[in-house]
Amino acid sequence: MSVSNPPLRSVRTPNHMVASADQVATSAGVETFARGGNAVDAAIATNAAIAVTGPHLCGMGGDLFALVYDDGDVHALNASGRAGSGADAAAMRSAGLTEMPFRLDIRSVTVPGCVDGWLALHDRFGSLPLDQVLDPAIRLANDGFPASPLMIGALHLASDQGRANLHEIAEQAQTRGSRVRRPGVAAALAGVARGGRDTFYGGAFGEGLIEMGGGLFTASDLATVQAEWQPVLSGEAFGVTLHTAEPNSQGYLAIGGARLASQLDLPADPDDERWAHLLIEAATAAGRDRPSQLFDGADGRELLDMIDGRFDEIDVGRASGRWAPSNDGDTTYLCTAGRGVDGREMAVSLIQSNASGFGSHLVEPNTGINLHNRGMGFSIEEGHPAELAPGRRPPHTLLPMAATRDDGSLAAVFGTMGGDAQPQIMLQIAARLFHHRQSPARAIGAGRWALKGPATGFDTWTAPEGPGVSLEGHAPHDWLDALASRGHRTSGAPAWDSGFGHACAIVGGRDGMWVGSTDPRTVIGSCAGA
């Protein structure tokens, strides 16, 4: 879906700010700040709200990654779920499969990590009681919310079986603005607010998931906490230090591409087609071997060092024609920032996802929570470093980002949806924010390029021709032909197209103000604060 000529204005506030892909969810975060909550409380409230209103993007049946900036220190949370004890790649190979199922197959569902992620964030940094943090989302699920045009569009793309499984939502979301209620989700949220993880993973949701799995999941799998705090992966580029999550996140590609690009002679004008060419070259040099390098337990620092050594692979004049990851994906990204009465700064960069659209198009029947299909990131090739196995996390497209200055102050929290294109979008936004010093609204609103695979985009891992370069309709008009003359396989797309991501950013201003923006491509997103 695309929008026409949206206004590009950054929001400025002195105290706190929330940016998300749904204005209703943004309001939940702002309400939480008004109650006296901090940036972590507001991030959980915002995510819980969009987990209700945006099941085509995220939800309690999905996964989560987050960065927390706390007065100079950055902390990384990995709340992506693990494969169940019954996961069996050999059995899938014996059944004739060569890759993970995409939809309508429980074997591509891992234990959802979202709720464990909320609880880990709240336990370490939260300031308000959890029931107050989740209250706006519970009200939305009980009282109802207006169906968004993006949800309607996602339902139209679902298969007949998918719509049948999603009947609670599909039967209510008939037209834009139709009221949608989700009582099962309200009950699940209230249970978490009242009794923590055991009421979710050990309650009705967990019982339903075990039954659906038919031996794939055990009670022990669900008793294992899916969230853990991990070392932050960091690297210098464009005059700031960029931070993200370690693998199994693909965040290293965003930092690696930015480190390569920052060594190049980028044009002063980012509308110059050479700017796009050089960033494409940096992105493909960074990501050309992702399928063999991204897996649970991979060393992000070693991967960055490897990418640092690829500067000579960049052809400043012609397209190198390298393979690059280019699967599509649906996700939601949000960020929050606030300053306490003591001046202490806190900000959150949070990304949460069902993977593709409504995820697996399977629904846990006791709660009506739709399940992600993040397990599709696994390989079932024998001996592959990302081979499906019990207790393993799949390779993940999700990557939260933050940037700090030399003095440790927050430069920005930012991120996007966009599947495999997330590192490419982050590279473009980081270059605009920090190298060209554009405002958040300008950096996010600018026309983008993205690497796209053939047909569905999900066969790019094996497609011999690799991805082409898709150019957004409001990108500079000469990019299409000029990049083609450099050897890129170019194609056009509509202006402001959601296929190029839904980004948000909050920048820490030197004047003590928060400056933020939400992507116009979200259609219903907003950035607000006080």
N, C-alpha and C positions, 0 to 999 in steps of 0.2 A: 504494500500500500504506500502511496506517496501523497505529499501535501504540496500546495502551490504557494510559492513566494512567502514563506513564513517570516515574521519579524525576528531579527537577530539581536537580542538585547540581553546583556548579562545582568544578573541581579546582584545587588550589593547590600549587605547587612552587617551590623557591628557585633552581634552576639552569637547567633546560631543560624544554621542553614541546612536544608534538606533538598536533595535533587533526586528525582526518580522518574520512571517511565509511566507513572499513573498519578494524576493529581490527587486522587482520593487517598492513595498511599502516602504521598507527600504530606497531606494534611494530617495523617495519623502521626507522622514523625514530628511535625511542628507542634501538634497537641501535646506530645510527650515532652518536648522541650519546655513547653509552657507549664507543665505539671512539675517542673524542676528536674527532669531527667537530663542525662548527659548525652553525648553523641552516640555512645553504644546503645543506650536505651532507645534513642530515636531511630537508630538503624534497625534494631530488632522490630520495633513497632512498625516501621515502614515496610520491612520485608514481610512481616506477618500479614499486613494489610494486603499487599500485592499478591501474596500467596493465596488469598481469598479471591481477589478481583481479577487476577491474571493467570488462571490455570493453564492457559496456552503458552505461558512463559516459564512459570516456576510453581512451587508449592511445597507442602509438607512432605510430599513424596519424591522430592528432588534432593540435590546436593548443594553445598555452599563452600565458598572460600572467602576469607576476609583478611584485611589488614587493619590494624588499629594503630593510629599515631597518638602517642600519649606524651605530650610535652617533651619532645625531642627523641623519643624512642619509638621504633616501629616493631610491631608484633604481628606474626602471621599465623592464621588458623586454617587448617585443612579439615573440612568437615565433608569430605567426599566419602561415600560408602564403599564397603568391601563386598566382594562376591560371596555368596552363600556357601555353606559347607558342601552342598550338593553340586557345585559347579564342576563340570567335567568336559574339558575340551576334547579329550580322546573319544568320548561317546558322541560328541557332535560331529567329529570327523568321520566316525564310523557310520553316522547317519547320512553322510554325503554332503554335509555343510562345508563350505570353504571360508566363510566369514560369519561374524555374529549376526543373528537375526536383527532386523531393523525395528519392526513394530509388531504388536499383537503376539508377543512371545515372552513369557516370563523369564526366560533365560538371559534376556538382555537387561533385566532389572537387578540392581545391586541394593543392598540395605540402604535406604535413604538416610543421608547424613544431616539434612537441614535442621531438624529439631535439636539434635545433639549440638549442632553449631550454635543455635540461639542460646542454649543453656550454657555452653562453654563461654560464650561472650558475656552473658549476664553474670555468671559466677565470678569471673575475673574482674570485670570492669563496670557492671551495672550499678546504678545508684537507686533506682526506684524498685519497689516490689514487682515481681514478674506479672502478677495479675493486673497491675496498672499498665504495664508495658503492652500486654496482649489485649487489653480491653478494647481499643478501637477496632482491631481485627475481629474480635468476637462479635461486636455490635454489627459490623458489616456483614458477617456470615449469617447472623440471625435475622437482621432487619432487611437485608438485601442491598444490592448495589446495581448501578446501570451497566448493562452489557456494553462493552466497548466495540468499536468497529473492527479492531484487530482481532478480538475474540470471535466475532461473527465471521470474519474472513477465514480464521483458522478452522472453525467448524465446517465451513463450506469445503475446505481442502481435505477434510478427514474422509476416510473410507466409510462405506455403509456400516461395517462392523465396528469401526472406531466410534462413529456417532451413536451406534446402539449402546456401546459400553459407556459412553459419556452422556447417557440419556438425561441424567438429572440437570446437567448444564444445557444440553442441546434443546431440551423441551422448553426451557425458560428463555434462553437467549435467541429468540426468533428474529428480533429486529434490534437495531442500534437503540440503546437506552432502555430496553426491556429490563424489568427488575429480576434479578437472579438472587435466590437465597440458597445457602449451603449449610443446612442444619447439622449435618454430620461433621463438617469441618469446624463449625462452632463448638460442638461438643468435644472434639479432639483438642482444640485450642484451650478450652476451659479446663480440660483434664490436665494438660501440661501446666497451665497456670496454677492449678491446685496441687498437683502431685508430682510434677517433674517428669523425667523421662519414662519412668516405669508405667505411668498411665498411658503412654503412647506406644512405646516399643513392647511393653509387656501387657498392654491392654487390647482394646478392640482392634486397633489398626494392626498390631503385631500378630494377633491371632488370625486375622484375615489374610495377611501376607503369607504366613506359614501355610495356611490351607491352600492358597492359590499356587504356592510353589511346588506342592506335591513332593516334598523331599529336598527341594532346593535350599530352603532356609530352615534353621533350627532355632529353638528358644535361646540357645547359647549364642548364636549369631546375633540375635536381636538384643541380648543382654550386653554385648560388647559395645562400648562407647565408640562411635564412629569419628568423633572430633578430636583433634590433637593440635597443640601448639607446636610449631616447628620453627627452625631458624629461617630468617628472612633472606631471600636472595636479592642481592643489590649489585648495582654497577653504575659507573659514572657515564653520563652522556649529555650532550647539549647544555653543559654547565650546571647540571644538577645531579643528585644521586637518585636513580630510579630503584624502586623496591617492588617486589612481587613475591608470589609463593613458589616454593620449590616444586619440582616434579613430584607427583604426577600431573601438576599443572603445566600448561605450555607457556607459562609466563616468561621463561628464559628466552623464548624467541623474540618477545617484544624488546627486552633489554639488549639481547645480542644484535638485533637489527638496528636498534638505536645507536649502539656503540660503533657499528660499522658506518652508519650514515653520518655520525658526528665527525668522522675523519674525512669525509668527502667535501669537496668544494660545492656546497649546495648553493643554488642561485639565491640572490637576495629576495627575489619575488617567488613565493611558493606557487604562483599561477603559471610559472614557466614550465613547459612540458619536460624540460631536463630535470626539474625537481622531482616530478613523478617518476621518471625513468630511474634516477639514482636511488630513490627509496624502494622501488620495485626490485632493483638489483640487490639492495641490502637485505630486503625481506626474503628473497629467494635463496641468497647465500646462507642466511641464517637457518632457513627452514627446510633445505633440500633433503635432509636425512631424518626428518622428524619421526617417521614410522619405526626406524630402528633405534632411535635414541631416547624417545619419550616413553617412560614406563615407571611404575611404582618403585621407588628406591633409586632412581637415577640421580647422579650427583649434578646439581644445577651449576655449581661453580666450575666443574670440569667441562660442562657443556658450553658455558660462556667462554672459557679459555679456548675451546675448540673453534668457536665461531670467531673469536678475535683473530685467529690465524687465517681467516678466509678473505682478508681484505683484497688480496691479489686476484681473487675470483671475480671481482666486480668489474664489469666492462662499462666504462663511463660513456661509451658511444653507442653500443648495440645491446640488444637483449641477449642474455646468455642462454635463454631457453631451458632453464632448469625446472625440474619437478618442484612443486610446492603444494603444501596441504591446502585444500580449498573446499572442504565440506561446509554446508550451510548449518545453521543451528538457531534455536530460539532460547532465549535466556533473559534474565533481567539484571541490570546493574543499578546500584544506588549508592549514594554517598551522603554523609552527614558531617558537620563540623560545628563545634561549639566552644565557647570560652567560659570557664567558671568565674565565680565572683572573685576568686583569687588570681585571675588572669591565666590560669592553666589551660592550655589548648589541647583539645582532643578531636580527632577526626577518624572516620571509618570509611573504608573502601570495601564494598561488599558486592559479591556477584553470586547469583543463585539461579538454579536451572532445572528444567525437566529434560533438557537436551534438545529434542526436536518437536516443536509444536506442543501438543498435549503429551509429549513423551512417548511412552510405549503404547498409548491408547488403551491401556488396561487400567481398571479402577478397583481399588480395594473396597469390597462391598459394604463393610460395616460402617465406614466413615464417608464414603464417596470421594476419597482422596485419589486423584489420578497419579499413576506411578511413572517415574522417569524411565528413559532407556539408555542411561549412561554406560551400561555394560557393552553397548555397541562399540565402544572404544577399544575393547580387548581384541587381540588376535587369537585365532584358534589354530594357527600354524604351530606345529610341534617344535619346541625349542625357541620360539620367538621370545624376546625379552618381555613383551607385553602379553604373553599367552595367558588366557583365562585360567585361573586357579583359585581354589577356596581361600578366602581371606585377603585376596589381592585387590588393590584399587586399579581401575582402568585408567589409561591415558585420558586426560581431561583437557577440553578446550578452555575451560574457565580460567580467567586470570584477573585478579584485582591488581590495581597499580596505585602507587603513591610516589611522590617525589619530595625530597628535602634539599635545602640549601646547605652551603658549607658550614653555616653556624648552627645547623640542626633544626632550623625553623621549617615549618611545613610550606613547601612550594605548591603542592596540589594533591588531591585524591581524585582519581579519574578511572574510567573503565567503560566497557561497552558490551553489548551482546554482539553476536555475529559468527558463531562457530569458529571454523579455522581462520577466518579473516580477522579475528580479534587482535592478534599481534600486528597485522598490517594496519588496521584502523588506529591502534594505539601508537604505532610508529608515526603515522601522519599527524595525529593530534599532539603528540609529544614534541615533534619538530616545530609545529606551529606555536604551541604554548611557550616553549623554552628557548628555541633557537630564534624564532621570528618574533617572540614576545606578543603574540596576538591575544586578544581577550578570549575568555572561555567560549562566549557565544560565536565569535568569528571562527575560532579554531574548530569548534564542533560543527558549525553550520556549513563550512566550506565543502564543495563537491569533492568526492572521494573516488579513488580507484580501489578495486578489490580483485583478487585472484579467484576465478570461478572455474569449477570443473565442468565436464560435459554433462549434458542431460540433467540428472538430479543433483549432481555435485557429490553424491555419496559413492561414486565409482572412481573417484579421482585417484585413489590409492593405487589402482592397477591400470588406469588409462594411459596408454603409451604416449599420447600427444600432450599430456599434462594440461595445466590450466591456462586459460586465456585471461586477459586483463579486461574487466568490465569497468566502464566509466559512467559515473552518475551523470544524469542529464544536465545538472547545473555546474558541472566541472568546466574548466576553461574550454571553450569551443574548439581550440586547435589541438587538444590532447589526443583526440581519436585518431586523426591522420598522422600527427607528428610521432606518436608512439608506434603506430603501425610502420612508419618509415624506418624506425629503429629495430624492427623485427618482432615487435610484440603482436600477438593475435588479439586485436581489440574488438570490443563490442560495446554498444550503447545501452543504457538503462534509463528509466524515468528519473526525473529530478526528485530529490528528497525521498529516495526510495528506502524503505525499511530493510531491504536486503543488504544495505551497507551499514547496518548496525544502529543501535540506540545508545548513544554515549551520554554520559553526564560528567561534569567536572566541577569541583570547588577548589578555587585557588586561594591560598593564604596571602593576602595583600600586605605589602610592607607598611601600609598605613593603619594596620590593625583591622581592616575590613575583610569580610569574606566576600569573594566574588565568584559567582557560579552560573551555570547554565545547564539546561536539559535539552537534549536533541529534538529539533522540530520533527524528525522522522518518527518519533514516538506517537505523534498525533495528540495523545492525551496526557503527556508528561508535563511536569512542572518543577520549578525551582523556587523555593520560598523560605522565608525566615523572619528574624526580627533583630 
